């Protein structure tokens, strides 16, 4: 256990007891009332006389610490705890998956929960709830634990409660509000065209027979002429050999051309597949861009609630001159694409495997955008 005096630990000078109070430079004192209820306010003048059940601390002397949220149980006690000081009170803070839970016994000390005086606590610690224990004010924030010591002699176990800089939950200069310059995003309007599947090259029908029949016909014809005319057999043999040689070259040329056409068809198919990958990537990017624009311009109810919680400057970014003024989101749905996607319609009854793939995996999915805000404009609508 590594206990350190709280006075020696870092306290961000911008920290305040209540972030919602505009801390003016003229503030002189912080006043804490400890009656049946716990109250806090600031004053510009130091009270003329002391009042029972009130703590008055000069603003420049009040230190507010923020620590990382604890991940292990914390014990506040007089001895053998993570927060140690001279008090009869006993407090245990337990982190769970459902949040933080507090068990506390006052044992005669001042103990406040929800700003109400009590003797025992056993409850879940909600965000923003203040816990006052005999001179130490603790408050659970969204990303930090805030501690305000109103007495001396408090020790902290920095192995579990390490002081950090302030996490700003509200805009700078809060509660003074400034409208942020609007980032006005537009849906994509590009134009894409999907080219057709390349037509494979083929040999003309009967091309092989057209190459073989003429030379063979010459062999037969020359043989008949030689027999009928009683001509020279050697001449017939020479003419027949020449015809056979011509037929052989024709057949060889046919198979060479056939192999070349098959190679060209494979290259064309490979190039078209790369083209499909490229255009699918472009379509997916445009699809996502349209969805992102609509989701940014029309946040969900949960996102708007979070903006309100943090006083986000986007709350008032729409102006009367904007085209989407009084445009409301009805929820998530499916809408047509904002960009142009052109392709030739294939009405053939028999389609190749690649054509079916293109229609099912590229054309149909990217002619619409899913999970996108569906909006309605009330600007030109008369409401009864």
PELINTA-V24630 format. One record per pair of residues at least 6 apart in sequence whose ideal C-beta (glycine too) atoms are under 6 Angstrom apart, sorted by the first residue. I is the first residue (numbers start at 1). J is the second residue. D is the distance in Angstrom with one decimal. If there is no record, write none. Layout:
I:J:D
I:J:D
This chain:
1:157:5.3
2:157:6.0
2:158:5.2
2:159:4.8
3:155:4.3
3:157:5.6
4:156:5.9
4:158:5.4
5:155:5.9
6:149:5.2
6:154:4.4
6:156:5.5
9:163:4.8
10:163:4.6
11:63:4.2
11:65:4.8
12:165:5.2
12:166:4.3
14:166:5.4
15:64:3.7
15:66:5.9
15:166:5.2
16:23:5.3
17:40:6.0
17:64:6.0
17:148:5.6
19:170:5.8
22:175:5.7
26:44:5.0
27:42:4.8
27:59:5.0
28:44:5.5
28:46:5.6
29:43:5.2
29:46:5.4
29:56:5.3
29:58:5.8
30:42:5.8
30:57:5.1
30:59:5.8
30:62:5.3
31:41:5.4
31:43:6.0
31:56:5.5
32:40:5.3
32:55:4.3
33:39:4.1
33:54:5.4
34:53:4.8
34:110:5.7
35:53:5.1
36:117:5.2
37:115:5.4
38:112:4.2
38:115:4.3
38:132:5.4
47:56:5.8
55:150:5.5
64:148:4.9
65:147:4.7
65:163:5.3
66:144:4.5
66:146:5.4
66:164:5.8
66:166:5.4
67:145:5.0
67:161:4.4
67:162:5.9
67:163:5.4
68:162:5.6
68:164:5.6
69:145:5.8
70:95:5.9
70:160:5.5
72:160:5.8
73:94:4.8
74:82:4.6
74:93:4.3
75:81:4.1
75:82:5.4
75:92:5.5
76:83:4.2
76:91:3.9
77:90:5.4
78:87:5.9
82:157:4.0
82:160:5.1
84:155:4.4
85:153:5.1
85:154:4.4
87:109:5.3
87:134:4.2
88:107:3.9
88:108:5.4
88:109:5.2
89:106:5.5
89:107:5.7
89:109:4.1
89:111:6.0
89:133:5.2
89:134:5.1
90:105:4.9
91:104:4.2
91:133:5.7
92:103:4.7
93:102:5.6
94:101:4.9
99:124:5.5
100:125:4.1
101:124:5.5
102:121:5.4
102:125:5.0
103:122:5.2
104:121:4.1
105:120:5.7
106:119:4.7
109:134:3.9
110:134:5.3
111:118:5.7
111:133:6.0
112:132:3.9
113:121:4.9
125:140:5.1
127:140:5.8
127:142:6.0
130:139:4.9
131:138:4.5
135:150:4.9
135:151:3.3
136:149:5.8
137:148:4.1
138:147:5.6
139:146:4.3
142:169:5.9
143:167:4.5
144:167:5.2
169:310:6.0
170:311:5.2
171:311:5.7
171:313:5.9
179:316:5.5
180:313:3.7
182:317:4.5
185:293:4.4
185:296:5.7
187:290:5.1
187:293:5.2
187:338:3.9
188:286:4.8
188:289:5.1
188:290:5.7
188:338:5.9
188:339:4.7
189:339:6.0
190:339:4.9
191:340:4.2
192:341:5.4
193:342:4.3
194:343:3.9
196:344:5.6
197:354:5.7
197:355:5.9
198:268:4.7
198:272:5.6
200:265:4.7
201:261:4.7
201:265:6.0
208:254:5.5
211:250:3.6
211:254:5.7
212:247:5.5
215:243:4.2
215:246:4.4
215:247:3.7
218:243:4.3
219:240:4.6
219:243:4.4
222:236:5.7
222:239:4.3
223:236:5.8
226:236:3.9
280:362:5.8
283:366:4.2
286:339:5.0
287:369:5.6
290:338:5.3
290:369:5.3
291:369:5.6
291:372:5.0
294:372:5.1
294:373:4.9
298:329:4.0
298:373:4.0
298:375:5.8
307:314:5.9
307:315:5.5
318:325:5.4
325:379:6.0
326:378:4.4
326:379:4.5
327:375:5.2
327:377:4.8
328:376:5.7
329:373:4.4
329:375:5.4
330:374:4.9
330:376:5.9
332:371:5.4
333:374:4.0
334:368:5.3
334:370:5.0
335:369:5.4
335:372:5.3
336:368:6.0
337:369:5.9
343:363:5.9
